[in-house]
Amino acid sequence: MRLKTLEISTEGILQIDIMKLPKNCAVVLSDGIAKFTELPAHAKTKIVTYQGKVKRIEFDEGEEF
């Protein structure tokens, strides 16, 4: 899986060490869950929601010719 979970404290605080994250990434918060994914070099990344919550993240990748 491309998505990796980020820890949220019991007080609801999300602390992110940006030096440990990939250079280009997306952080997504939904329904009390935080996850991140590295962004591909050449792609479209879609965040699909359903009833106000993140349902899935889709990657449409390509490669330069």
N, CA, C and O atoms as a printed pandas DataFrame, in Angstrom:
     atom_number atom_name residue_name chain_id  residue_number  x_coord  y_coord  z_coord
0              1         N          MET        A               1    0.831   -1.178    0.000
1              2        CA          MET        A               1    0.000    0.000    0.000
2              3         C          MET        A               1    0.878    1.244    0.000
3              4         O          MET        A               1    1.925    1.284    0.646
4              5         N          ARG        A               2    0.447    2.225   -0.712
5              6        CA          ARG        A               2    1.198    3.487   -0.774
6              7         C          ARG        A               2    0.934    4.378    0.416
7              8         O          ARG        A               2    1.800    5.154    0.818
8              9         N          LEU        A               3   -0.255    4.276    0.984
9             10        CA          LEU        A               3   -0.612    5.145    2.097
10            11         C          LEU        A               3    0.026    4.637    3.384
11            12         O          LEU        A               3   -0.008    3.444    3.686
12            13         N          LYS        A               4    0.604    5.565    4.129
13            14        CA          LYS        A               4    1.210    5.230    5.411
14            15         C          LYS        A               4    0.527    6.068    6.485
15            16         O          LYS        A               4    0.244    7.249    6.281
16            17         N          THR        A               5    0.267    5.445    7.624
17            18        CA          THR        A               5   -0.463    6.086    8.707
18            19         C          THR        A               5    0.438    7.027    9.498
19            20         O          THR        A               5    1.604    6.727    9.752
20            21         N          LEU        A               6   -0.120    8.157    9.879
21            22        CA          LEU        A               6    0.533    9.102   10.784
22            23         C          LEU        A               6   -0.152    9.004   12.143
23            24         O          LEU        A               6   -1.368    8.833   12.221
24            25         N          GLU        A               7    0.624    9.111   13.201
25            26        CA          GLU        A               7    0.090    8.980   14.557
26            27         C          GLU        A               7   -0.583   10.276   15.013
27            28         O          GLU        A               7   -0.044   11.370   14.846
28            29         N          ILE        A               8   -1.772   10.121   15.590
29            30        CA          ILE        A               8   -2.483   11.225   16.213
30            31         C          ILE        A               8   -2.564   10.893   17.701
31            32         O          ILE        A               8   -2.970    9.791   18.069
32            33         N          SER        A               9   -2.181   11.837   18.555
33            34        CA          SER        A               9   -2.173   11.589   20.000
34            35         C          SER        A               9   -3.600   11.461   20.530
35            36         O          SER        A               9   -4.566   11.784   19.837
36            37         N          THR        A              10   -3.714   10.986   21.765
37            38        CA          THR        A              10   -5.035   10.843   22.380
38            39         C          THR        A              10   -5.707   12.197   22.595
39            40         O          THR        A              10   -6.927   12.275   22.742
40            41         N          GLU        A              11   -4.898   13.271   22.612
41            42        CA          GLU        A              11   -5.450   14.621   22.730
42            43         C          GLU        A              11   -5.879   15.177   21.371
43            44         O          GLU        A              11   -6.411   16.285   21.297
44            45         N          GLY        A              12   -5.655   14.423   20.307
45            46        CA          GLY        A              12   -6.040   14.857   18.968
46            47         C          GLY        A              12   -5.005   15.719   18.280
47            48         O          GLY        A              12   -5.338   16.490   17.380
48            49         N          ILE        A              13   -3.745   15.599   18.693
49            50        CA          ILE        A              13   -2.679   16.414   18.113
50            51         C          ILE        A              13   -1.887   15.576   17.114
51            52         O          ILE        A              13   -1.456   14.463   17.415
52            53         N          LEU        A              14   -1.708   16.132   15.931
53            54        CA          LEU        A              14   -0.913   15.493   14.880
54            55         C          LEU        A              14    0.407   16.241   14.779
55            56         O          LEU        A              14    0.430   17.429   14.458
56            57         N          GLN        A              15    1.502   15.550   15.051
57            58        CA          GLN        A              15    2.825   16.145   14.912
58            59         C          GLN        A              15    3.540   15.419   13.784
59            60         O          GLN        A              15    3.613   14.190   13.768
60            61         N          ILE        A              16    4.074   16.202   12.831
61            62        CA          ILE        A              16    4.745   15.632   11.659
62            63         C          ILE        A              16    6.164   16.168   11.606
63            64         O          ILE        A              16    6.376   17.381   11.628
64            65         N          ASP        A              17    7.131   15.272   11.537
65            66        CA          ASP        A              17    8.522   15.657   11.319
66            67         C          ASP        A              17    8.734   15.703    9.809
67            68         O          ASP        A              17    8.879   14.661    9.170
68            69         N          ILE        A              18    8.752   16.895    9.244
69            70        CA          ILE        A              18    8.819   17.014    7.783
70            71         C          ILE        A              18   10.152   16.536    7.213
71            72         O          ILE        A              18   10.253   16.295    6.010
72            73         N          MET        A              19   11.157   16.397    8.041
73            74        CA          MET        A              19   12.440   15.890    7.567
74            75         C          MET        A              19   12.375   14.384    7.297
75            76         O          MET        A              19   13.213   13.858    6.565
76            77         N          LYS        A              20   11.392   13.679    7.878
77            78        CA          LYS        A              20   11.250   12.238    7.679
78            79         C          LYS        A              20   10.255   11.900    6.565
79            80         O          LYS        A              20   10.162   10.746    6.147
80            81         N          LEU        A              21    9.519   12.894    6.089
81            82        CA          LEU        A              21    8.564   12.670    4.998
82            83         C          LEU        A              21    9.275   12.770    3.654
83            84         O          LEU        A              21   10.331   13.396    3.558
84            85         N          PRO        A              22    8.702   12.154    2.605
85            86        CA          PRO        A              22    9.257   12.333    1.262
86            87         C          PRO        A              22    9.216   13.803    0.866
87            88         O          PRO        A              22    8.425   14.576    1.406
88            89         N          LYS        A              23   10.076   14.188   -0.086
89            90        CA          LYS        A              23   10.168   15.585   -0.513
90            91         C          LYS        A              23    8.834   16.101   -1.039
91            92         O          LYS        A              23    8.442   17.227   -0.734
92            93         N          ASN        A              24    8.134   15.289   -1.826
93            94        CA          ASN        A              24    6.824   15.657   -2.366
94            95         C          ASN        A              24    5.813   14.609   -1.910
95            96         O          ASN        A              24    5.876   13.448   -2.314
96            97         N          CYS        A              25    4.885   15.037   -1.064
97            98        CA          CYS        A              25    3.897   14.089   -0.565
98            99         C          CYS        A              25    2.583   14.815   -0.302
99           100         O          CYS        A              25    2.516   16.044   -0.285
100          101         N          ALA        A              26    1.541   14.014   -0.096
101          102        CA          ALA        A              26    0.226   14.546    0.267
102          103         C          ALA        A              26   -0.166   13.963    1.610
103          104         O          ALA        A              26   -0.052   12.757    1.831
104          105         N          VAL        A              27   -0.631   14.825    2.511
105          106        CA          VAL        A              27   -1.134   14.399    3.808
106          107         C          VAL        A              27   -2.654   14.551    3.761
107          108         O          VAL        A              27   -3.169   15.614    3.414
108          109         N          VAL        A              28   -3.365   13.478    4.112
109          110        CA          VAL        A              28   -4.823   13.477    4.040
110          111         C          VAL        A              28   -5.380   13.167    5.424
111          112         O          VAL        A              28   -4.960   12.209    6.074
112          113         N          LEU        A              29   -6.333   13.989    5.868
113          114        CA          LEU        A              29   -7.017   13.796    7.142
114          115         C          LEU        A              29   -8.484   13.515    6.869
115          116         O          LEU        A              29   -9.131   14.250    6.123
116          117         N          SER        A              30   -9.013   12.455    7.471
117          118        CA          SER        A              30  -10.426   12.144    7.296
118          119         C          SER        A              30  -10.900   11.280    8.455
119          120         O          SER        A              30  -10.286   10.260    8.768
120          121         N          ASP        A              31  -11.982   11.683    9.086
121          122        CA          ASP        A              31  -12.635   10.890   10.122
122          123         C          ASP        A              31  -11.683   10.498   11.250
123          124         O          ASP        A              31  -11.748    9.377   11.753
124          125         N          GLY        A              32  -10.802   11.411   11.648
125          126        CA          GLY        A              32   -9.887   11.166   12.752
126          127         C          GLY        A              32   -8.681   10.316   12.402
127          128         O          GLY        A              32   -7.955    9.879   13.295
128          129         N          ILE        A              33   -8.454   10.073   11.116
129          130        CA          ILE        A              33   -7.316    9.278   10.655
130          131         C          ILE        A              33   -6.446   10.156    9.768
131          132         O          ILE        A              33   -6.961   10.911    8.943
132          133         N          ALA        A              34   -5.129   10.061    9.935
133          134        CA          ALA        A              34   -4.186   10.830    9.122
134          135         C          ALA        A              34   -3.275    9.852    8.390
135          136         O          ALA        A              34   -2.705    8.945    8.996
136          137         N          LYS        A              35   -3.144   10.045    7.086
137          138        CA          LYS        A              35   -2.255    9.221    6.278
138          139         C          LYS        A              35   -1.515   10.106    5.292
139          140         O          LYS        A              35   -1.955   11.212    4.977
140          141         N          PHE        A              36   -0.375    9.604    4.803
141          142        CA          PHE        A              36    0.360   10.336    3.785
142          143         C          PHE        A              36    0.808    9.379    2.703
143          144         O          PHE        A              36    0.893    8.168    2.909
144          145         N          THR        A              37    1.093    9.951    1.543
145          146        CA          THR        A              37    1.596    9.173    0.419
146          147         C          THR        A              37    2.576   10.020   -0.372
147          148         O          THR        A              37    2.399   11.231   -0.506
148          149         N          GLU        A              38    3.595    9.383   -0.888
149          150        CA          GLU        A              38    4.551   10.082   -1.751
150          151         C          GLU        A              38    3.899   10.299   -3.108
151          152         O          GLU        A              38    3.213    9.418   -3.627
152          153         N          LEU        A              39    4.119   11.481   -3.678
153          154        CA          LEU        A              39    3.542   11.788   -4.980
154          155         C          LEU        A              39    4.459   11.284   -6.090
155          156         O          LEU        A              39    5.665   11.528   -6.050
156          157         N          PRO        A              40    3.898   10.574   -7.092
157          158        CA          PRO        A              40    4.704   10.086   -8.210
158          159         C          PRO        A              40    5.223   11.245   -9.061
159          160         O          PRO        A              40    4.673   12.346   -9.031
160          161         N          ALA        A              41    6.283   10.983   -9.815
161          162        CA          ALA        A              41    6.905   12.020  -10.639
162          163         C          ALA        A              41    5.965   12.516  -11.748
163          164         O          ALA        A              41    5.877   13.720  -11.989
164          165         N          HIS        A              42    5.273   11.605  -12.414
165          166        CA          HIS        A              42    4.371   11.965  -13.515
166          167         C          HIS        A              42    3.068   11.213  -13.322
167          168         O          HIS        A              42    2.969   10.037  -13.674
168          169         N          ALA        A              43    2.065   11.883  -12.765
169          170        CA          ALA        A              43    0.797   11.203  -12.511
170          171         C          ALA        A              43   -0.286   12.200  -12.141
171          172         O          ALA        A              43   -0.023   13.366  -11.848
172          173         N          LYS        A              44   -1.508   11.701  -12.164
173          174        CA          LYS        A              44   -2.644   12.413  -11.604
174          175         C          LYS        A              44   -3.014   11.651  -10.339
175          176         O          LYS        A              44   -3.122   10.425  -10.353
176          177         N          THR        A              45   -3.205   12.375   -9.257
177          178        CA          THR        A              45   -3.596   11.750   -8.001
178          179         C          THR        A              45   -4.966   12.301   -7.628
179          180         O          THR        A              45   -5.137   13.511   -7.474
180          181         N          LYS        A              46   -5.941   11.406   -7.484
181          182        CA          LYS        A              46   -7.319   11.794   -7.197
182          183         C          LYS        A              46   -7.697   11.346   -5.797
183          184         O          LYS        A              46   -7.448   10.202   -5.418
184          185         N          ILE        A              47   -8.291   12.234   -5.037
185          186        CA          ILE        A              47   -8.836   11.884   -3.734
186          187         C          ILE        A              47  -10.347   11.755   -3.907
187          188         O          ILE        A              47  -11.027   12.735   -4.213
188          189         N          VAL        A              48  -10.864   10.552   -3.712
189          190        CA          VAL        A              48  -12.277   10.270   -3.913
190          191         C          VAL        A              48  -12.969   10.276   -2.549
191          192         O          VAL        A              48  -12.541    9.595   -1.617
192          193         N          THR        A              49  -14.040   11.053   -2.453
193          194        CA          THR        A              49  -14.780   11.132   -1.190
194          195         C          THR        A              49  -16.184   10.565   -1.363
195          196         O          THR        A              49  -16.722   10.510   -2.469
196          197         N          TYR        A              50  -16.759   10.146   -0.244
197          198        CA          TYR        A              50  -18.135    9.668   -0.211
198          199         C          TYR        A              50  -18.742   10.121    1.106
199          200         O          TYR        A              50  -18.226    9.784    2.171
200          201         N          GLN        A              51  -19.808   10.864    1.050
201          202        CA          GLN        A              51  -20.500   11.419    2.214
202          203         C          GLN        A              51  -19.548   12.194    3.123
203          204         O          GLN        A              51  -19.622   12.088    4.348
204          205         N          GLY        A              52  -18.664   12.966    2.518
205          206        CA          GLY        A              52  -17.777   13.838    3.271
206          207         C          GLY        A              52  -16.554   13.161    3.868
207          208         O          GLY        A              52  -15.802   13.800    4.604
208          209         N          LYS        A              53  -16.336   11.886    3.573
209          210        CA          LYS        A              53  -15.177   11.163    4.080
210          211         C          LYS        A              53  -14.354   10.642    2.909
211          212         O          LYS        A              53  -14.897   10.362    1.840
212          213         N          VAL        A              54  -13.045   10.513    3.110
213          214        CA          VAL        A              54  -12.177    9.990    2.055
214          215         C          VAL        A              54  -12.468    8.502    1.874
215          216         O          VAL        A              54  -12.410    7.729    2.829
216          217         N          LYS        A              55  -12.775    8.117    0.659
217          218        CA          LYS        A              55  -13.082    6.714    0.345
218          219         C          LYS        A              55  -11.850    6.007   -0.200
219          220         O          LYS        A              55  -11.538    4.885    0.197
220          221         N          ARG        A              56  -11.142    6.688   -1.131
221          222        CA          ARG        A              56   -9.935    6.092   -1.714
222          223         C          ARG        A              56   -9.090    7.180   -2.339
223          224         O          ARG        A              56   -9.556    8.296   -2.566
224          225         N          ILE        A              57   -7.839    6.841   -2.616
225          226        CA          ILE        A              57   -6.937    7.717   -3.350
226          227         C          ILE        A              57   -6.475    6.937   -4.573
227          228         O          ILE        A              57   -5.946    5.832   -4.451
228          229         N          GLU        A              58   -6.677    7.520   -5.755
229          230        CA          GLU        A              58   -6.356    6.846   -7.007
230          231         C          GLU        A              58   -5.158    7.509   -7.671
231          232         O          GLU        A              58   -5.019    8.731   -7.654
232          233         N          PHE        A              59   -4.303    6.688   -8.254
233          234        CA          PHE        A              59   -3.115    7.169   -8.962
234          235         C          PHE        A              59   -3.230    6.764  -10.418
235          236         O          PHE        A              59   -3.440    5.591  -10.727
236          237         N          ASP        A              60   -3.094    7.734  -11.319
237          238        CA          ASP        A              60   -3.075    7.487  -12.765
238          239         C          ASP        A              60   -1.675    7.905  -13.222
239          240         O          ASP        A              60   -1.419    9.077  -13.499
240          241         N          GLU        A              61   -0.784    6.928  -13.292
241          242        CA          GLU        A              61    0.619    7.227  -13.573
242          243         C          GLU        A              61    0.954    7.108  -15.043
243          244         O          GLU        A              61    0.324    6.360  -15.792
244          245         N          GLY        A              62    1.964    7.865  -15.435
245          246        CA          GLY        A              62    2.471    7.813  -16.790
246          247         C          GLY        A              62    3.982    7.941  -16.760
247          248         O          GLY        A              62    4.592    8.109  -15.704
248          249         N          GLU        A              63    4.559    7.859  -17.923
249          250        CA          GLU        A              63    6.011    7.994  -18.014
250          251         C          GLU        A              63    6.352    8.827  -19.244
251          252         O          GLU        A              63    5.786    8.619  -20.317
252          253         N          GLU        A              64    7.276    9.769  -19.087
253          254        CA          GLU        A              64    7.692   10.615  -20.218
254          255         C          GLU        A              64    8.380    9.754  -21.277
255          256         O          GLU        A              64    9.143    8.842  -20.957
256          257         N          PHE        A              65    8.095   10.063  -22.545
257          258        CA          PHE        A              65    8.681    9.311  -23.650
258          259         C          PHE        A              65    9.876   10.043  -24.206
259          260         O          PHE        A              65   10.509    9.566  -25.148
